[in-house]
Amino acid sequence: MSIDYQETGKFIGFLVFLAWMFWITHRAGQIIFNPVLIAMGWRLYTISYHFAGSQKVFKTSALSNGHLVPGLHKQYPLQEILIIKPEDSA
């Protein structure tokens, strides 16, 4: 990609692209994340959890369409990431 600083349109387009990438990175809290999910309000968390009746603690990544608070949540495993539905959006 070449940018000629004399062509104002291309330079402004490049600045808009950089601003968009910064917004995606800032919103996600990480660099690699699907921009469509970010725009739709999904968040990626690193969580620690345990199953009822078990003392073993697991750590994994989880996607949630909303903010997570400690407590009981419905979760759906998808490969190595859990999809968690917060109680407030039920």
N, C-alpha and C positions, 0 to 999 in steps of 0.2 A: 504494500500500500504506500503510495507516495502522496505527500501533501505539499502543495505549493502555497506558501503563505500569502501569495498575491491573489489567490482565488478565495475570496471571502466565504463563499458558499460551502466549499469543501472544508475549510478550516472550522467553520461553525458546526458543520455536520460531525466532524471529528470530535469537537468539544462536547457535543450532545451525546455522542457514543461513549466517551469517557465518563461523563456525568451519569449516564444510564448504568454503566458497569459499576461505578462507585456505589450507586443507590442499591443495586442488587447485592453487592458484597456487604454493604452496611446493614441492610435489612435481614440478610440471612445469618450474619455472624460468622460466615465462612466463605471461602472463595468458590468452592465447587458445589453448586446447588442449582437445581433446575429453575430458571427465572420465571417460568409460568407458575410453578408452585408458590414462589415468593409473592408474586403479584396477586395470587388468590388467597393469601393470608396463612399459608402453611408455614410451620416452623420446625426446625430440626433440633432435637434435644439429645444430650447424652444422659442417660438415666441409670439409676441403680434401683433394682426391684427384687422382691421375693414373692413366691407363691404362698397362698394361705396354708398354714400348717407346716411350712418349711422355713428353716433358718438360713438356708443357702442364699447368698446375695449374688445376683446376676447384674452385669453391666452391658448396655447395648445402646444403639442409636434408635431414636423414635421420632416419627413424624406425627405432628398434631395440627389440626386446623383450629387453633386457639391456644390460649395459655394453659399450661399444666400446673396444677397444684398437687402437693402430696395427698394421696388418698387412693380410693379404689376407682379404677377406670376400666372400660372395655378395651381390649387390645386384640389386634389381628396381626399375626406374624406374616411378613412378606420377605422372604429370603432372610437377610441378616438385619432387617429393620422392622421395628414394630410400628403399626399404625394405631394410634391411640385416639379414642373419641372422648374429649373432655365431657364431664357431666353437665356443664352449663349449656352445651349445645345439643343436648339430647332431645 
